[in-house]
Amino acid sequence: MNIWLIFLLGGLLTFGMRFVFIYLLGRFEIPETMRRALRFVPPAVLTAIVVPELLIQSGQIDVSWMNFRLMAGVVAVLVAWRTKNTLLTILGGMAGLLLLEFIF
């Protein structure tokens, strides 16, 4: 029962935070410099999540060819660059990781 309460409270908290910002943004005019700065938040957050997962293995930075996550990340970047398709990028990175782990 506690886990369901945590899910419910987490969902309400997330909804509440987003609703407040959406509600406030409708009432106030945001300066253009702030709007331009806010466009960089999603890529910055995504980078902060993904880069440590790609580079840190067993508590240490690993940029060797045997770091399969990093190599799969390189595959994903190449797929993204060529196709500009998010789904193909994710599938390419996952396929690269599975293939590298299977081969080695």
NORMO-V657255 format. One record per residue. N is the residue number from 1. RES is the residue in one small letter. SS is DSSP state (alpha for helix, beta for strand, coil for the rest). OMEGA is omega in whole degrees, -180 to 180 (999 if undefined). Layout:
n=N res=RES ss=SS omega=OMEGA
n=N res=RES ss=SS omega=OMEGA
This chain:
n=1 res=m ss=coil omega=-179
n=2 res=n ss=alpha omega=-178
n=3 res=i ss=alpha omega=178
n=4 res=w ss=alpha omega=176
n=5 res=l ss=alpha omega=177
n=6 res=i ss=alpha omega=178
n=7 res=f ss=alpha omega=-179
n=8 res=l ss=alpha omega=-180
n=9 res=l ss=alpha omega=178
n=10 res=g ss=alpha omega=178
n=11 res=g ss=alpha omega=179
n=12 res=l ss=alpha omega=179
n=13 res=l ss=alpha omega=178
n=14 res=t ss=alpha omega=178
n=15 res=f ss=alpha omega=-179
n=16 res=g ss=alpha omega=180
n=17 res=m ss=alpha omega=-180
n=18 res=r ss=alpha omega=-179
n=19 res=f ss=alpha omega=-179
n=20 res=v ss=alpha omega=-180
n=21 res=f ss=alpha omega=178
n=22 res=i ss=alpha omega=179
n=23 res=y ss=alpha omega=-179
n=24 res=l ss=alpha omega=-179
n=25 res=l ss=alpha omega=177
n=26 res=g ss=alpha omega=-176
n=27 res=r ss=alpha omega=-176
n=28 res=f ss=coil omega=175
n=29 res=e ss=coil omega=-180
n=30 res=i ss=coil omega=179
n=31 res=p ss=coil omega=-177
n=32 res=e ss=alpha omega=179
n=33 res=t ss=alpha omega=178
n=34 res=m ss=alpha omega=178
n=35 res=r ss=alpha omega=179
n=36 res=r ss=alpha omega=180
n=37 res=a ss=alpha omega=-179
n=38 res=l ss=alpha omega=177
n=39 res=r ss=coil omega=-178
n=40 res=f ss=coil omega=-178
n=41 res=v ss=alpha omega=-179
n=42 res=p ss=alpha omega=177
n=43 res=p ss=alpha omega=179
n=44 res=a ss=alpha omega=179
n=45 res=v ss=alpha omega=178
n=46 res=l ss=alpha omega=178
n=47 res=t ss=alpha omega=180
n=48 res=a ss=alpha omega=179
n=49 res=i ss=alpha omega=-171
n=50 res=v ss=alpha omega=-173
n=51 res=v ss=alpha omega=177
n=52 res=p ss=alpha omega=178
n=53 res=e ss=alpha omega=-180
n=54 res=l ss=alpha omega=-171
n=55 res=l ss=alpha omega=-173
n=56 res=i ss=beta omega=177
n=57 res=q ss=beta omega=-180
n=58 res=s ss=coil omega=175
n=59 res=g ss=coil omega=-180
n=60 res=q ss=beta omega=177
n=61 res=i ss=beta omega=-178
n=62 res=d ss=coil omega=178
n=63 res=v ss=coil omega=-180
n=64 res=s ss=coil omega=178
n=65 res=w ss=coil omega=-180
n=66 res=m ss=coil omega=173
n=67 res=n ss=coil omega=-174
n=68 res=f ss=alpha omega=178
n=69 res=r ss=alpha omega=179
n=70 res=l ss=alpha omega=179
n=71 res=m ss=alpha omega=176
n=72 res=a ss=alpha omega=175
n=73 res=g ss=alpha omega=176
n=74 res=v ss=alpha omega=177
n=75 res=v ss=alpha omega=-179
n=76 res=a ss=alpha omega=179
n=77 res=v ss=alpha omega=179
n=78 res=l ss=alpha omega=178
n=79 res=v ss=alpha omega=179
n=80 res=a ss=alpha omega=-179
n=81 res=w ss=alpha omega=-177
n=82 res=r ss=alpha omega=-172
n=83 res=t ss=alpha omega=-174
n=84 res=k ss=coil omega=-178
n=85 res=n ss=coil omega=-176
n=86 res=t ss=alpha omega=-179
n=87 res=l ss=alpha omega=178
n=88 res=l ss=alpha omega=177
n=89 res=t ss=alpha omega=179
n=90 res=i ss=alpha omega=-180
n=91 res=l ss=alpha omega=178
n=92 res=g ss=alpha omega=178
n=93 res=g ss=alpha omega=179
n=94 res=m ss=alpha omega=179
n=95 res=a ss=alpha omega=178
n=96 res=g ss=alpha omega=180
n=97 res=l ss=alpha omega=180
n=98 res=l ss=alpha omega=180
n=99 res=l ss=alpha omega=179
n=100 res=l ss=alpha omega=179
n=101 res=e ss=alpha omega=179
n=102 res=f ss=alpha omega=-178
n=103 res=i ss=alpha omega=-176
n=104 res=f ss=coil omega=999
